[in-house]
Amino acid sequence: MIPTPSGVRVWLAVGHTDMRRGMNSLALQVQQTLGRDPHCGDLYVFRGRRADLVKIIWHDGIGMSLYAKRLERGRFIWPSPADGCLQISGSQLAYMLDGIDWRNPQRTFRPELAG
């Protein structure tokens, strides 16, 4: 799991991104395409065309980090294509990284009652 500090803002880059890009070119995309500062401490999440890979860049005040996660089965749930970015919460990001629909998380099992 990516260590997300409480209160950090998470931005999804809407649409798909070339996953051959590295940290510097993704930071440049944040500046030029999204119009945001990649060094402000926010997390920026990018998804590939096949929807099974995401990359996250984050500047923690000391340096830039690049995280990547690929799902073995399934696809990451992503908003429909539009311009710009969409802000989500840290808990929604955690759901998404676990392959759960972050827009409407539901329990998929029935807990046993102790008795």
C-alpha positions as CSV (number, residue, x, y, z in Angstrom):
1,M,0.0,0.0,0.0
2,I,1.2,3.5,-0.8
3,P,1.8,5.5,2.4
4,T,-0.7,8.3,2.1
5,P,-0.5,10.9,4.9
6,S,-3.8,12.1,6.3
7,G,-5.1,15.2,4.6
8,V,-3.2,14.7,1.3
9,R,-5.2,15.5,-1.8
10,V,-5.4,12.8,-4.5
11,W,-6.0,13.8,-8.1
12,L,-6.9,11.3,-10.9
13,A,-5.7,12.4,-14.4
14,V,-8.8,11.7,-16.4
15,G,-8.4,9.7,-19.5
16,H,-5.5,7.4,-20.3
17,T,-1.7,8.2,-20.1
18,D,1.2,6.6,-22.0
19,M,2.6,4.3,-19.3
20,R,6.1,4.4,-20.8
21,R,6.4,7.8,-19.2
22,G,8.6,8.2,-16.1
23,M,8.6,10.5,-13.1
24,N,9.8,13.6,-14.9
25,S,7.5,13.4,-17.9
26,L,4.5,12.7,-15.6
27,A,5.4,15.7,-13.5
28,L,5.6,17.8,-16.7
29,Q,2.2,16.5,-17.7
30,V,0.8,17.6,-14.3
31,Q,2.2,21.1,-14.9
32,Q,1.2,21.5,-18.6
33,T,-1.9,19.5,-19.0
34,L,-3.5,19.6,-15.6
35,G,-2.2,23.1,-14.7
36,R,-1.2,22.0,-11.2
37,D,2.1,22.0,-9.2
38,P,3.6,18.5,-8.9
39,H,5.8,19.6,-6.0
40,C,3.0,20.7,-3.7
41,G,2.6,17.4,-1.9
42,D,-0.5,16.1,-3.7
43,L,-0.7,12.6,-5.2
44,Y,-1.3,12.4,-9.0
45,V,-2.7,9.1,-10.3
46,F,-2.4,8.1,-14.0
47,R,-4.0,5.1,-15.7
48,G,-2.8,3.3,-18.9
49,R,-5.0,2.5,-21.9
50,R,-5.6,-1.2,-20.9
51,A,-6.7,0.0,-17.5
52,D,-4.7,-2.6,-15.6
53,L,-1.8,-0.3,-14.6
54,V,-1.7,2.9,-12.6
55,K,1.3,5.1,-11.8
56,I,1.3,7.6,-8.9
57,I,3.7,10.5,-8.5
58,W,4.1,12.3,-5.1
59,H,6.5,14.9,-3.8
60,D,6.9,14.5,-0.1
61,G,8.9,17.7,0.5
62,I,12.2,15.9,0.2
63,G,11.9,14.2,-3.2
64,M,9.6,12.9,-5.9
65,S,8.4,9.3,-5.7
66,L,6.9,7.1,-8.4
67,Y,4.6,4.2,-7.5
68,A,3.2,1.7,-10.0
69,K,0.6,-1.0,-9.5
70,R,-0.6,-3.6,-12.1
71,L,-3.7,-5.7,-11.5
72,E,-3.3,-9.4,-12.4
73,R,-7.0,-9.6,-13.1
74,G,-9.6,-7.0,-13.7
75,R,-9.3,-3.3,-14.4
76,F,-9.0,-0.1,-12.4
77,I,-12.3,1.8,-12.3
78,W,-11.8,5.3,-13.9
79,P,-14.1,8.3,-14.5
80,S,-15.3,8.8,-18.1
81,P,-12.9,10.8,-20.3
82,A,-13.0,14.6,-19.9
83,D,-10.5,17.3,-19.6
84,G,-8.4,17.8,-16.5
85,C,-8.4,15.9,-13.2
86,L,-10.8,14.7,-10.6
87,Q,-10.1,14.9,-6.8
88,I,-10.8,11.8,-4.7
89,S,-10.1,10.9,-1.1
90,G,-7.3,8.8,0.3
91,S,-9.7,6.1,1.2
92,Q,-11.2,6.1,-2.3
93,L,-7.6,5.7,-3.6
94,A,-7.1,2.7,-1.3
95,Y,-10.3,1.0,-2.6
96,M,-9.2,1.7,-6.2
97,L,-5.7,0.2,-5.6
98,D,-7.4,-2.9,-4.2
99,G,-9.5,-3.3,-7.3
100,I,-12.7,-2.2,-5.6
101,D,-15.2,0.2,-7.3
102,W,-14.2,3.3,-5.3
103,R,-17.4,5.2,-6.4
104,N,-19.7,2.8,-4.5
105,P,-17.8,0.3,-2.3
106,Q,-19.9,-2.6,-1.1
107,R,-19.2,-5.4,1.2
108,T,-18.8,-8.6,-0.8
109,F,-19.1,-11.0,2.1
110,R,-21.5,-11.6,5.0
111,P,-19.6,-11.5,8.3
112,E,-20.2,-14.4,10.7
113,L,-22.1,-13.5,13.9
114,A,-20.4,-14.6,17.1
115,G,-22.8,-16.5,19.1
